[in-house]
Amino acid sequence: MRITLRRHLPDIVQYSVLSLAAFLSVFPFIWMVIGATNTTSQIIRGKVTFGTALFDNIASFFAQVDVPLVFWNSVKIALVGTALTLLISSLAGYGFEMFRSKLRERVYTVILLTLMVPFAALMIPLFMLMGQAGLLNTHIAIMLPMIASAFIIFYFRQASKAFPTELRDAAKVDGLKEWQIFFYIYVPVMRSTYAAAFVIVFMLNWNNYLWPLIVLQSNDTKTITLVVSSLASAYSPEYGTVMIGTILATLPTLLVFFAMQRQFVQGMLGSVK
């Protein structure tokens, strides 16, 4: 019995730590769901059991927020921004890996160095640039700074190292042009990489808060993250209503991740081969 216990003790400790970490990770979401069913006073008192105020909180949220418009703004920014980021960044990553030149590595190094620059240092220049271009209070101003992502360029270049060069050479022999090789051969072969990048970029665009807070000035253009934040920062916030908004803001990212979980894992593994 003691020998068996000693043999399985590392597994017991490992699974105990993992279970605790999983609980700590999931508990905020569970508490958020429970809080959505309670009143503000019950939430402040720390009640951790389900209440009866769910439908009142839902009605309050839909009365204060134009939900279809807010979700449309968020979906438009997330999907269009993600599509543009994947297109531009994957083209850059493909080009850095496939084409040889003396300045290639230097330019690539400069791009990677931009990862060290905090966004807070870029906000004022970007704001002035968008103002001069007449793009303030538009969704285009939200998407433009995110299109050329240094991290996604790096990610696609690393993934491109696993791309079979024989396919590209054979396509050239068959007379395909470079853009045809990219769209008809590279993109289908690297679909797992695109799926993983889609999940990453979609979550970043959907949860983007600071830059939209600065650029978007009218209620007609605001996203779900800004609306939930404004509800939470009111003079006397209704926490049950805030919980409903937080749940609705969280659901799309959860659905995207779980729907593409397998492709996400395959893409992340493929990017380091």
Secondary structure, DSSP 8 states (H G I E B T S, - for coil): -HHHHHHHHHHHHHHHHHHHHHHHHHHHHHHHHHHTTS-HHHHHTT--S--S-HHHHHHHHHHHS-HHHHHHHHHHHHHHHHHHHHHHHHHHHHHHHH---TTHHHHHHHHHHGGGS-GGGTHHHHHHHHHHTT-TTSHHHHHHHHHS-HHHHHHHHHHHTTS-HHHHHHHHHTT--HHHHIIIIIHHHTHHHHHHHHHHHHHHHHS--HHHHHH--SGGG--HHHHHHHHHTSSS--HHHHHHHHHHHHHHHHHHHHHTHHHHHHHHHHTT-
